[in-house]
Amino acid sequence: MLKIAIVGATGLVGQTFLQVLEEKEIQADYTLFASSKSKGKIINFMNKDYEVQELTKEINFNSYDYALFSAGSEIAKEYAPLFAKNGAVVIDNSSAFRMDKSVPLIVPEINFEDAQNNLGIIANPNCSTIQAVLPLKAIDEKYKLKRVIYSTYQAVSGAGKRGIDDLLLDNANKFPYHIKNNVIPHIDTFDESGYTKEELKMINETRKILKHPNLSITATCARVPVLNSHAESINVETEYPFRIEDLKHYLNNFEGIIVTDETKNNIYPLNTIANGTDNVYVGRIRRDYSVENGINFWCVADNIRKGAASNAVQILEKLIQKRT
Ligand SMILES: NC(=O)c1ccc[n+]([C@@H]2O[C@H](COP(=O)([O-])OP(=O)(O)OC[C@H]3O[C@@H](n4cnc5c(N)ncnc54)[C@H](OP(=O)(O)O)[C@@H]3O)[C@@H](O)[C@H]2O)c1
């Protein structure tokens, strides 16, 4: 039987790993790891009680086929290579390895074939990147991307359990200001250029996944007082002309995307529609008349599921299928 380690099993993404693995009925011999704080905690998963193990250098790294990581960059840098060196394929949710040239950065609907070339570590992209690149790939295939402008409206769950607590308890522990009644144009740290790391992640990861190293692209990322699911306004310029009806049809036929766009009936993507699903909802699709071939659209997805856990489990599922 396959042996799978879940690292960060007690966190928001980790708990969702378990939920998605259970939904997909991926049978394996699982070991759940977290910090010393959670050592001994019992988690019921697939009708079995698991005792959470503390992740330390003393564990036996030798016995895993796969390891799903969601414990942040520092833990990933320290431990993912130890699992990989001992024969496991690690799928990591942090930003630790995403821009490493030797590490595939995978959204299964777009570039699963690249995952086959892994050297033991596969990176899951940033949550806001994953949902954006699906419609962008659909547009690129047909009309060739020329320029992209991202404006994001990101839920507090994107910052883990402490982000949710800040909204529910009206604290400012995780975020620099009270998120209640505010939109905070600041996710992750600023660099000297004035961009945040979140914005740079979106820019660089999009180029890598779409294999467009020189794509003109910019981003502004904001945190909004919403519990779950990220919303994004995406403005695109294409090389080739398009008809809006063809574009909608093409987006709707792309794996993973659901076009939700009937403005006369007030139907468009909403966080509450995306919550708990693995779909990327795209709507408000309309022409941007300020340029020759311009498109505006709105895009929403569950950042914990498609933006993190479900994307990683989809990669795992496909790797297991290939292996058998
Ligand atoms: N939330 C999102 O939408 C999202 C989306 C994409 C990617 N990610 C990434 O996924 C990772 C986890 O995010 P999250 O939202 O799930 O955060 P979270 O709710 O804060 O969970 C963090 C997890 O890491 C574990 N951990 C912390 N220190 C550890 C240590 N020393 N050894 C072993 N495990 C340790 C925690 O265990 P304890 O409970 O024992 O502390 C917990 O299980 C981050 O890299 C994040 O950037 C998150």
The ligand as a MOL file (V3000), in Angstrom:
LIG
                    3D

  0  0  0     0  0            999 V3000
M  V30 BEGIN CTAB
M  V30 COUNTS 48 52 0 0 0
M  V30 BEGIN ATOM
M  V30 1 N -4.6400 29.2680 3.3090 0
M  V30 2 C -4.5110 29.3330 1.9830 0
M  V30 3 O -5.4200 29.7740 1.2270 0
M  V30 4 C -3.2720 28.8270 1.3080 0
M  V30 5 C -3.2960 28.7310 -0.0600 0
M  V30 6 C -2.1620 28.2970 -0.7290 0
M  V30 7 C -1.0480 27.9740 -0.0170 0
M  V30 8 N -1.0400 28.0760 1.3450 0 CHG=1
M  V30 9 C 0.1880 27.7060 2.0370 0
M  V30 10 O -0.0090 26.5130 2.7970 0
M  V30 11 C 0.7650 26.5680 3.9890 0
M  V30 12 C -0.1360 26.3940 5.1980 0
M  V30 13 O -1.1510 27.3550 5.1920 0
M  V30 14 P -2.4330 27.2380 6.1400 0
M  V30 15 O -3.3360 28.2920 5.6570 0
M  V30 16 O -2.9180 25.8360 6.2310 0 CHG=-1
M  V30 17 O -1.7860 27.6820 7.5580 0
M  V30 18 P -2.2270 27.2750 9.0430 0
M  V30 19 O -3.6890 27.0750 9.1430 0
M  V30 20 O -1.5790 28.2800 9.9080 0
M  V30 21 O -1.5110 25.8290 9.2800 0
M  V30 22 C -0.1110 25.6990 9.4040 0
M  V30 23 C 0.2420 24.2120 9.5810 0
M  V30 24 O 1.6630 24.0920 9.6620 0
M  V30 25 C 1.9880 23.3450 10.8140 0
M  V30 26 N 3.2830 23.6970 11.3660 0
M  V30 27 C 3.6850 24.8920 11.8750 0
M  V30 28 N 4.9380 24.7850 12.3700 0
M  V30 29 C 5.3320 23.5040 12.1690 0
M  V30 30 C 6.5000 22.7730 12.4760 0
M  V30 31 N 7.5290 23.3500 13.1040 0
M  V30 32 N 6.5500 21.4710 12.1330 0
M  V30 33 C 5.5110 20.8660 11.5380 0
M  V30 34 N 4.3590 21.4980 11.2160 0
M  V30 35 C 4.2780 22.8100 11.5330 0
M  V30 36 C 0.9020 23.7010 11.8040 0
M  V30 37 O 0.8750 22.7580 12.8710 0
M  V30 38 P 0.3030 23.1900 14.3330 0
M  V30 39 O -1.1970 23.2030 14.2070 0
M  V30 40 O 0.8030 22.0910 15.2030 0
M  V30 41 O 0.8910 24.5180 14.6390 0
M  V30 42 C -0.3090 23.6070 10.8800 0
M  V30 43 O -0.6540 22.2630 10.6750 0
M  V30 44 C 1.5160 27.9080 3.9190 0
M  V30 45 O 2.7590 27.6910 3.2870 0
M  V30 46 C 0.6430 28.7440 3.0420 0
M  V30 47 O 1.3510 29.7770 2.3970 0
M  V30 48 C -2.1380 28.4800 2.0290 0
M  V30 END ATOM
M  V30 BEGIN BOND
M  V30 1 1 1 2
M  V30 2 2 2 3
M  V30 3 1 2 4
M  V30 4 1 4 5
M  V30 5 2 4 48
M  V30 6 2 5 6
M  V30 7 1 6 7
M  V30 8 2 7 8
M  V30 9 1 8 9
M  V30 10 1 8 48
M  V30 11 1 9 10
M  V30 12 1 9 46
M  V30 13 1 10 11
M  V30 14 1 11 12
M  V30 15 1 11 44
M  V30 16 1 12 13
M  V30 17 1 13 14
M  V30 18 2 14 15
M  V30 19 1 14 16
M  V30 20 1 14 17
M  V30 21 1 17 18
M  V30 22 2 18 19
M  V30 23 1 18 20
M  V30 24 1 18 21
M  V30 25 1 21 22
M  V30 26 1 22 23
M  V30 27 1 23 24
M  V30 28 1 23 42
M  V30 29 1 24 25
M  V30 30 1 25 26
M  V30 31 1 25 36
M  V30 32 1 26 27
M  V30 33 1 26 35
M  V30 34 2 27 28
M  V30 35 1 28 29
M  V30 36 1 29 30
M  V30 37 2 29 35
M  V30 38 1 30 31
M  V30 39 2 30 32
M  V30 40 1 32 33
M  V30 41 2 33 34
M  V30 42 1 34 35
M  V30 43 1 36 37
M  V30 44 1 36 42
M  V30 45 1 37 38
M  V30 46 2 38 39
M  V30 47 1 38 40
M  V30 48 1 38 41
M  V30 49 1 42 43
M  V30 50 1 44 45
M  V30 51 1 44 46
M  V30 52 1 46 47
M  V30 END BOND
M  V30 END CTAB
M  END
